[in-house]
Amino acid sequence: QVQLVESGGGLVQAGDSLRLSCAASGRTFSRSAMGWFRQAPGKDREFLAAITRSTGIIYYADSVKGRFTISRDTAKNTVSLQMNSLKPEDTAIYYCAADKTPRISPAMYGSAYDYWGQGTQVTVSS
């Protein structure tokens, strides 16, 4: 099993930055991917970014491309999401996810991910 714990959420103003971190413990999958998703009230879960542990290939959703940056530290089993120029519409619960399937490039859909963190709230005020 894999346990994922997110941290770094909070309340910020529009234009501010936040950095989310996700620490993975338990079994790790060296050739799989980790990703970030979010879910706002009344909306579907949304893919944000993902990175494959072995190849370092990264995908972003168009909605965050240029503002958010995903990175990984394979030695520490962590993945981070740097969020800049935050907007009120970025308000949501942010989730870290891990995929156990070996992949060359990461999946951009939630059903591909096998493990999920508990989520961390990000609130952006206008």
LINMODA-V804370 format. One record per residue. N is the residue number from 0. RES is the residue in one letter. PSI is psi as a letter, one per 40 degrees, with the letter a starting at -180 (NA if undefined). Layout:
N,RES,PSI / N,RES,PSI
//
This chain:
0,Q,i / 1,V,h / 2,Q,h / 3,L,h / 4,V,h / 5,E,i / 6,S,i / 7,G,e / 8,G,i / 9,G,a / 10,L,h / 11,V,i / 12,Q,i / 13,A,h / 14,G,e / 15,D,i / 16,S,i / 17,L,i / 18,R,h / 19,L,i / 20,S,i / 21,C,h / 22,A,h / 23,A,h / 24,S,i / 25,G,a / 26,R,h / 27,T,i / 28,F,h / 29,S,d / 30,R,e / 31,S,a / 32,A,i / 33,M,i / 34,G,i / 35,W,h / 36,F,i / 37,R,i / 38,Q,h / 39,A,i / 40,P,h / 41,G,e / 42,K,i / 43,D,i / 44,R,h / 45,E,h / 46,F,h / 47,L,d / 48,A,i / 49,A,i / 50,I,h / 51,T,h / 52,R,d / 53,S,d / 54,T,d / 55,G,e / 56,I,h / 57,I,h / 58,Y,i / 59,Y,i / 60,A,i / 61,D,d / 62,S,e / 63,V,e / 64,K,h / 65,G,e / 66,R,d / 67,F,i / 68,T,h / 69,I,i / 70,S,i / 71,R,i / 72,D,g / 73,T,d / 74,A,d / 75,K,e / 76,N,f / 77,T,i / 78,V,h / 79,S,i / 80,L,h / 81,Q,h / 82,M,h / 83,N,i / 84,S,f / 85,L,i / 86,K,i / 87,P,d / 88,E,e / 89,D,e / 90,T,h / 91,A,i / 92,I,h / 93,Y,h / 94,Y,i / 95,C,i / 96,A,i / 97,A,h / 98,D,h / 99,K,e / 100,T,h / 101,P,h / 102,R,i / 103,I,d / 104,S,i / 105,P,i / 106,A,i / 107,M,e / 108,Y,i / 109,G,d / 110,S,e / 111,A,e / 112,Y,h / 113,D,d / 114,Y,i / 115,W,i / 116,G,i / 117,Q,e / 118,G,i / 119,T,h / 120,Q,h / 121,V,h / 122,T,h / 123,V,h / 124,S,i / 125,S,NA
//
